[in-house]
Amino acid sequence: MADRIVVAASAGVDPTAAVAQFARHEVVALVVDVGGRGREVAAVRERARAAGAVDALVVDAKAEFAEQYVVPAVRANASCAQHALVPGLRRPLVASHLVSTARRLGASAVAHATSTPDDVALVATVGALDPDLRVESLDAAPVAPGEQDLWGRVVSARDLDDPWAGPAGGDWARTQDPEPGAEPDEVLVTFEHGVPVALDGQRFPVVRLLQELDALAGRHGIGRHDVVADLVDGRKVRRVTETPGATALVTAHADLERLTLERDLLRTKQVLDREWAACVGDGRWASGLRRAADAFVEHTQQHVSGDVRLRLHGGTAAVTGRRSDQSLYDYELAGPTDGGPPTLAEAWSRPGRTAARRDRAN
């Protein structure tokens, strides 16, 4: 009896090559729907079956991705510009479903059909979840133009391999070119303990909230990123992505933290935020550092609740106002004082005293 292998295929990827390469196995195709190309999920499933897969499964993981991966990324102010969180943020979710499906079906190996330039993240995450499960590699990864998920989209074009070539207007799909005469939009984002919960006072699940903000920010060309990144094997690659909703959310959340976190806590968190994003971008979701950083971030979010007003215009999400019942902003200290400059001891103790008053009021 042939060994069974579970092969994850992104929506938009033709799984035919993967099924053919592993023809010596019983191939089960797995599509994990993380909100990128919902209309293409059924087509991928049918192509896998037609190519000879014994079965093709679809997992609707949009809510799971939003709540367990997008929310931590926002709370950690994951930098869309410096780290390629598309498709990095969804890799551990796909790996977890590969492992759980392999266990349930008695498969001895897993593989991943994707256009991602390296499979280090998959191997590392699967190994941390099930060290006995074998990970197979494809001889040639299929190409998925515009691979995307709830967080963002990879801009794919042949000439973008040249770091000097600029993206063409038709390369973008979730963002429009900013129009000089366009009217700006304002939107109020509400957070509770660092979790986005409402837009303009209307509460939404995280999936819907991100989709609504993505469409609104995308109309103003917000969230376009073009960076050169280093892979773990030493190669430099170009990452061109668009993350309109995620960029707007991170901008709002980071500003609210500046209003509600103490100076030293904020400074330390900014360092760990960069490490968190690096862990995700480098495929180290299963690392002890990422888990420890998550625990630190969780503690910092207890007071990160309030509203942030964003002005969306000309490719920029600009904060024009913020408010919070947990604010550390002291109106009496914000302007000039009649009592003269404080002593060093008084100035040094002010952040702690203000936070202590806030905490006692709660």
Secondary structure per residue as TSV (DSSP state, phi and psi in degrees):
chain	resnum	aa	ss	phi	psi
A	1	M	-	360.0	133.3
A	2	A	-	-69.9	146.4
A	3	D	-	-64.9	151.7
A	4	R	E	-100.2	139.6
A	5	I	E	-131.1	138.9
A	6	V	E	-104.4	121.5
A	7	V	E	-113.7	118.4
A	8	A	E	-84.1	130.7
A	9	A	E	-123.2	131.8
A	10	S	-	-71.3	149.7
A	11	A	T	-61.3	133.3
A	12	G	T	97.8	-13.2
A	13	V	-	-93.9	135.1
A	14	D	-	-80.5	114.5
A	15	P	T	-81.6	3.2
A	16	T	H	-56.7	-46.1
A	17	A	H	-63.3	-39.5
A	18	A	H	-66.3	-42.8
A	19	V	H	-63.8	-39.6
A	20	A	H	-66.7	-40.9
A	21	Q	H	-63.9	-35.9
A	22	F	T	-102.0	31.2
A	23	A	T	-62.5	-22.3
A	24	R	T	-71.9	-12.4
A	25	H	S	-103.7	167.0
A	26	E	E	-84.4	109.6
A	27	V	E	-91.1	127.5
A	28	V	E	-113.3	117.1
A	29	A	E	-84.7	139.9
A	30	L	E	-128.7	122.8
A	31	V	E	-111.7	117.3
A	32	V	E	-99.5	109.3
A	33	D	E	-83.1	108.1
A	34	V	-	-111.9	24.1
A	35	G	S	90.7	17.1
A	36	G	S	-90.5	-56.9
A	37	R	-	-135.5	66.5
A	38	G	H	-55.7	-36.0
A	39	R	H	-70.1	-17.8
A	40	E	H	-97.1	-6.7
A	41	V	H	-60.0	-48.6
A	42	A	H	-61.8	-37.1
A	43	A	H	-65.5	-39.6
A	44	V	H	-63.1	-42.3
A	45	R	H	-61.5	-43.9
A	46	E	H	-67.8	-38.4
A	47	R	H	-64.8	-37.8
A	48	A	H	-64.5	-43.1
A	49	R	H	-66.0	-40.7
A	50	A	H	-65.9	-28.8
A	51	A	H	-80.1	-9.4
A	52	G	T	117.4	5.0
A	53	A	-	-65.5	139.3
A	54	V	S	-70.1	-22.8
A	55	D	E	-161.2	160.1
A	56	A	E	-139.7	119.0
A	57	L	E	-111.0	146.5
A	58	V	E	-123.4	130.1
A	59	V	E	-114.3	121.0
A	60	D	E	-82.3	99.8
A	61	A	-	-112.4	19.6
A	62	K	H	-61.7	-47.8
A	63	A	H	-66.4	-40.9
A	64	E	H	-61.3	-44.5
A	65	F	H	-62.6	-44.2
A	66	A	I	-64.4	-45.9
A	67	E	I	-80.7	-34.2
A	68	Q	I	-102.6	-10.4
A	69	Y	I	-127.6	-48.4
A	70	V	I	-66.1	-46.0
A	71	V	H	-59.6	-48.8
A	72	P	H	-58.5	-35.2
A	73	A	H	-65.8	-41.3
A	74	V	H	-66.7	-44.1
A	75	R	H	-64.3	-27.6
A	76	A	T	-93.2	9.8
A	77	N	T	48.1	45.7
A	78	A	-	-58.7	123.0
A	79	S	-	-74.1	113.3
A	80	C	T	-69.0	-30.4
A	81	A	T	-77.5	-38.3
A	82	Q	T	-90.9	-24.0
A	83	H	S	-130.0	140.0
A	84	A	-	-82.4	85.0
A	85	L	H	-82.2	-1.7
A	86	V	H	-115.0	115.2
A	87	P	H	-95.3	16.7
A	88	G	H	-56.5	-35.5
A	89	L	T	-68.2	-30.0
A	90	R	T	-89.0	-13.2
A	91	R	H	-54.8	-49.0
A	92	P	H	-64.5	-30.8
A	93	L	H	-66.5	-45.8
A	94	V	H	-61.4	-42.6
A	95	A	H	-61.0	-41.1
A	96	S	H	-64.8	-37.4
A	97	H	H	-74.1	-31.9
A	98	L	H	-59.9	-47.4
A	99	V	H	-65.3	-47.3
A	100	S	H	-64.7	-38.0
A	101	T	H	-68.3	-41.2
A	102	A	H	-61.3	-42.5
A	103	R	H	-63.6	-44.1
A	104	R	H	-66.5	-34.8
A	105	L	H	-97.6	0.5
A	106	G	T	71.2	28.6
A	107	A	-	-77.6	149.1
A	108	S	S	-98.9	-9.2
A	109	A	E	-152.8	161.7
A	110	V	E	-134.4	161.7
A	111	A	E	-152.3	169.8
A	112	H	E	-138.0	117.0
A	113	A	E	-92.8	105.8
A	114	T	-	-152.5	163.6
A	115	S	-	-92.1	4.2
A	116	T	-	-58.7	135.6
A	117	P	S	-72.9	-7.1
A	118	D	-	-148.5	153.2
A	119	D	-	-110.6	17.6
A	120	V	H	-60.1	-43.6
A	121	A	H	-61.4	-42.0
A	122	L	H	-63.8	-48.5
A	123	V	H	-61.4	-43.6
A	124	A	H	-65.8	-43.3
A	125	T	H	-71.6	-43.8
A	126	V	H	-60.3	-42.9
A	127	G	H	-61.8	-34.5
A	128	A	H	-73.3	-29.6
A	129	L	H	-84.1	-37.8
A	130	D	-	-149.8	92.9
A	131	P	T	-64.9	-14.6
A	132	D	T	-93.5	-5.4
A	133	L	S	-86.8	128.3
A	134	R	E	-81.1	140.3
A	135	V	E	-113.0	119.3
A	136	E	-	-93.8	151.3
A	137	S	-	-111.5	145.4
A	138	L	-	-79.7	144.8
A	139	D	S	-64.1	-39.3
A	140	A	S	-145.3	121.6
A	141	A	-	-73.6	135.2
A	142	P	-	-68.3	159.4
A	143	V	-	-99.9	131.4
A	144	A	-	-120.7	92.9
A	145	P	T	-57.8	131.6
A	146	G	T	67.9	38.2
A	147	E	-	-58.4	134.0
A	148	Q	B	-153.1	167.5
A	149	D	-	-152.0	-169.2
A	150	L	S	-59.0	-35.1
A	151	W	S	-71.8	-39.2
A	152	G	-	177.9	-166.1
A	153	R	E	-139.2	139.7
A	154	V	E	-85.8	126.6
A	155	V	-	-86.3	117.3
A	156	S	-	-116.8	125.1
A	157	A	-	-155.3	143.4
A	158	R	G	-58.0	-42.9
A	159	D	G	-76.0	-6.5
A	160	L	G	-75.5	-7.1
A	161	D	G	-64.6	-22.7
A	162	D	S	-86.6	115.4
A	163	P	T	-65.7	-12.3
A	164	W	T	-86.1	-24.5
A	165	A	S	-73.3	135.0
A	166	G	-	-91.3	148.8
A	167	P	-	-62.0	140.9
A	168	A	-	-83.6	160.6
A	169	G	G	-58.3	-34.9
A	170	G	G	-77.1	-6.1
A	171	D	G	-75.1	-24.4
A	172	W	-	-86.4	145.1
A	173	A	S	-129.3	-35.6
A	174	R	S	-99.1	-2.0
A	175	T	-	-131.7	144.0
A	176	Q	-	-103.7	153.2
A	177	D	-	-62.3	128.4
A	178	P	-	-59.4	133.5
A	179	E	-	-99.1	125.4
A	180	P	T	-54.4	-37.2
A	181	G	T	-91.5	3.9
A	182	A	-	-70.2	144.1
A	183	E	-	-76.6	138.0
A	184	P	-	-70.9	157.8
A	185	D	E	-112.0	145.2
A	186	E	E	-115.1	140.2
A	187	V	E	-141.2	140.8
A	188	L	E	-103.3	119.4
A	189	V	E	-105.4	127.3
A	190	T	E	-107.3	133.6
A	191	F	E	-118.6	144.7
A	192	E	E	-126.7	113.9
A	193	H	T	53.5	40.9
A	194	G	T	82.8	-2.3
A	195	V	E	-100.2	126.1
A	196	P	E	-69.1	127.4
A	197	V	E	-126.0	-16.8
A	198	A	E	-154.5	151.5
A	199	L	E	-121.9	125.5
A	200	D	T	50.9	38.5
A	201	G	T	83.7	-6.3
A	202	Q	E	-97.9	122.9
A	203	R	E	-79.0	139.1
A	204	F	-	-137.1	151.8
A	205	P	-	-61.0	157.6
A	206	V	H	-58.5	-39.9
A	207	V	H	-57.1	-52.3
A	208	R	H	-65.9	-41.3
A	209	L	H	-59.7	-45.1
A	210	L	H	-66.7	-38.9
A	211	Q	H	-64.3	-42.3
A	212	E	H	-65.2	-46.1
A	213	L	H	-69.0	-33.1
A	214	D	H	-61.1	-45.8
A	215	A	H	-66.0	-41.4
A	216	L	H	-68.0	-47.5
A	217	A	H	-68.6	-34.1
A	218	G	H	-62.8	-31.7
A	219	R	T	-65.7	-19.3
A	220	H	T	-106.5	13.5
A	221	G	T	69.2	25.4
A	222	I	-	-85.2	139.4
A	223	G	-	93.2	27.6
A	224	R	E	-92.3	128.8
A	225	H	E	-132.2	137.7
A	226	D	E	-139.8	101.1
A	227	V	E	-132.9	158.0
A	228	V	E	-100.9	125.1
A	229	A	E	-118.0	158.1
A	230	D	E	-103.4	125.7
A	231	L	-	-84.9	163.6
A	232	V	T	-67.7	-19.8
A	233	D	T	-89.4	9.1
A	234	G	S	96.2	-10.8
A	235	R	-	-74.7	149.7
A	236	K	E	-102.2	133.9
A	237	V	E	-130.7	156.9
A	238	R	E	-94.7	132.9
A	239	R	E	-118.2	113.2
A	240	V	E	-113.4	117.0
A	241	T	E	-136.6	163.4
A	242	E	E	-133.7	126.0
A	243	T	-	-137.4	65.5
A	244	P	H	-60.9	-52.5
A	245	G	H	-66.6	-43.4
A	246	A	H	-63.0	-41.4
A	247	T	H	-61.5	-43.4
A	248	A	H	-65.2	-42.2
A	249	L	H	-64.0	-45.4
A	250	V	H	-63.9	-39.6
A	251	T	H	-59.9	-45.5
A	252	A	H	-67.0	-44.6
A	253	H	H	-64.5	-44.2
A	254	A	H	-61.6	-36.9
A	255	D	H	-68.3	-40.2
A	256	L	H	-64.2	-35.0
A	257	E	H	-63.6	-36.8
A	258	R	H	-64.7	-22.8
A	259	L	H	-85.3	-27.6
A	260	T	H	-115.6	-10.1
A	261	L	S	-106.2	146.0
A	262	E	-	-65.8	156.0
A	263	R	H	-54.4	-52.8
A	264	D	H	-67.7	-38.2
A	265	L	H	-64.7	-42.0
A	266	L	H	-63.9	-43.1
A	267	R	H	-63.0	-43.1
A	268	T	H	-67.3	-39.2
A	269	K	H	-64.8	-36.6
A	270	Q	H	-61.4	-34.5
A	271	V	H	-67.9	-46.9
A	272	L	H	-68.7	-30.6
A	273	D	H	-58.8	-43.4
A	274	R	H	-65.0	-39.4
A	275	E	H	-66.1	-38.0
A	276	W	H	-61.7	-48.4
A	277	A	H	-63.6	-37.7
A	278	A	H	-64.8	-39.7
A	279	C	H	-59.1	-44.4
A	280	V	H	-68.1	-48.0
A	281	G	H	-62.7	-31.6
A	282	D	T	-90.3	2.2
A	283	G	T	78.8	28.6
A	284	R	-	-111.0	41.9
A	285	W	T	-60.3	-35.8
A	286	A	T	-82.7	3.2
A	287	S	S	-74.4	154.0
A	288	G	H	-63.3	-32.1
A	289	L	H	-62.9	-45.1
A	290	R	H	-64.1	-40.5
A	291	R	H	-66.7	-40.1
A	292	A	H	-66.8	-40.4
A	293	A	H	-63.1	-39.5
A	294	D	H	-60.3	-41.1
A	295	A	H	-63.9	-40.6
A	296	F	H	-64.4	-47.1
A	297	V	H	-60.4	-42.6
A	298	E	H	-55.2	-43.6
A	299	H	H	-64.8	-38.1
A	300	T	H	-70.8	-19.1
A	301	Q	G	-86.3	0.0
A	302	Q	G	-62.6	-26.9
A	303	H	G	-110.3	4.9
A	304	V	-	-87.6	73.3
A	305	S	-	-131.9	139.5
A	306	G	E	152.9	-167.3
A	307	D	E	-117.6	143.2
A	308	V	E	-129.3	129.7
A	309	R	E	-98.1	125.9
A	310	L	E	-111.9	139.8
A	311	R	E	-106.8	116.9
A	312	L	E	-101.9	116.9
A	313	H	E	-171.5	139.9
A	314	G	T	59.3	35.5
A	315	G	T	81.3	8.1
A	316	T	E	-130.7	138.2
A	317	A	E	-103.3	106.1
A	318	A	E	-108.3	132.9
A	319	V	E	-78.2	126.5
A	320	T	E	-115.5	-0.8
A	321	G	E	-178.3	151.4
A	322	R	E	-151.2	147.4
A	323	R	E	-151.4	149.8
A	324	S	-	-162.7	140.1
A	325	D	T	-68.0	-16.2
A	326	Q	T	-101.5	15.4
A	327	S	-	-62.5	143.7
A	328	L	-	-100.7	8.7
A	329	Y	-	-74.8	120.9
A	330	D	-	-107.1	109.8
A	331	Y	H	-60.7	-33.0
A	332	E	H	-68.6	-27.3
A	333	L	H	-99.4	-9.3
A	334	A	H	-72.8	-32.3
A	335	G	S	-104.6	-174.2
A	336	P	-	-63.4	146.4
A	337	T	-	-113.5	151.0
A	338	D	T	-86.3	-11.9
A	339	G	T	-87.6	6.3
A	340	G	-	84.6	169.6
A	341	P	-	-65.3	146.5
A	342	P	-	-73.8	159.0
A	343	T	-	-70.2	164.4
A	344	L	H	-58.7	-41.8
A	345	A	H	-63.6	-40.0
A	346	E	H	-66.3	-44.2
A	347	A	H	-64.2	-41.3
A	348	W	H	-65.3	-32.8
A	349	S	H	-88.3	-9.5
A	350	R	H	-59.9	-48.7
A	351	P	H	-56.9	-42.9
A	352	G	H	-67.1	-39.5
A	353	R	H	-65.7	-43.9
A	354	T	H	-62.7	-43.3
A	355	A	H	-65.4	-37.8
A	356	A	H	-64.7	-39.6
A	357	R	H	-63.6	-42.6
A	358	R	H	-61.5	-46.0
A	359	D	H	-65.6	-37.6
A	360	R	H	-67.6	-33.2
A	361	A	H	-68.3	-23.0
A	362	N	-	-85.8	360.0
